[in-house]
Amino acid sequence: MTKEENSDGIPVNVASNDNVDYEKIEPTENNCAELYRELESVKEKNVEYEEKLKHVLADFQNLSKKTQSDIENGVNAKVDELILDFLKIYDDFARAKQVFTESDVKTEGLDGIIKNMDLLLAKYQVKPIDALGEIFDPNYHEAISVIHDGDLDDSTITKEIRKGYISQTRIIRPTLVEISKKG
């Protein structure tokens, strides 16, 4: 048998055409010792190749996990971007409803549209972040104004200026809030 290596360094065995009939060879102490040494050499190479195979398999599994994670992150980023654009339209409808309600204009049609939008957000597990009365958390809220109120604890949210939304564990948009300071 002859041995060659491919470009990746993985050995490839190529059988020779010498047609040796090993059953007709008389065993001698000399050729038994030689066969034993060759067997030990093959065992060592087998262990080496098994280790290389384990490393290649581990690298493949790591690459597979990273690729899956990259794909999920890319998809989530695009979905979040779409939801963020949708929320801008949703906010416009909510403001329009508020103005019409204050002007005593009937809003049944607008109510139906907003209800459908709420159902769509719920279908994709996008939930509003409830902030009013909560303690300010920079992971969920963005403070844009501060009022001084001795009756409230520091960093209590006193007003929601724009509703924030969360999708599962990702913040789509933080809630814009007004917070309190003592004194």
BELHU-V759211 format. One record per pair of residues at least 12 apart in sequence whose ideal C-beta (glycine too) atoms are under 7 Angstrom apart, sorted by sequence separation. I is the first residue (numbers start at 1). J is the second residue. If there is no record, write none. Layout:
((I,J) (I,J))
//
This chain:
((1,13) (2,14) (163,175) (97,110) (162,175) (1,15) (2,16) (96,110) (162,176) (1,16) (160,175) (161,176) (141,157) (161,177) (93,110) (97,114) (144,161) (160,177) (161,178) (159,177) (136,155) (159,178) (93,113) (94,114) (135,155) (157,177) (158,178) (93,114) (135,156) (136,157) (158,179) (157,179) (158,180) (133,156) (134,157) (141,164) (156,179) (93,117) (133,157) (140,164) (155,179) (156,180) (132,157) (131,157) (154,180) (90,117) (154,181) (132,160) (152,180) (154,182) (131,160) (140,171) (147,178) (149,180) (139,171) (142,174) (144,176) (150,182) (131,164) (141,174) (145,178) (146,179) (147,180) (148,181) (150,183) (140,174) (141,175) (142,176) (143,177) (128,163) (129,164) (140,175) (142,177) (146,181) (148,183) (129,165) (141,177) (143,179) (128,165) (129,166) (127,165) (126,165) (127,166) (126,167) (136,177) (125,167) (83,126) (125,168) (136,179) (131,175) (126,172) (129,175) (131,177) (87,165) (83,167) (87,173) (80,167) (84,172) (83,172) (84,173) (80,170) (80,172) (76,170))
//
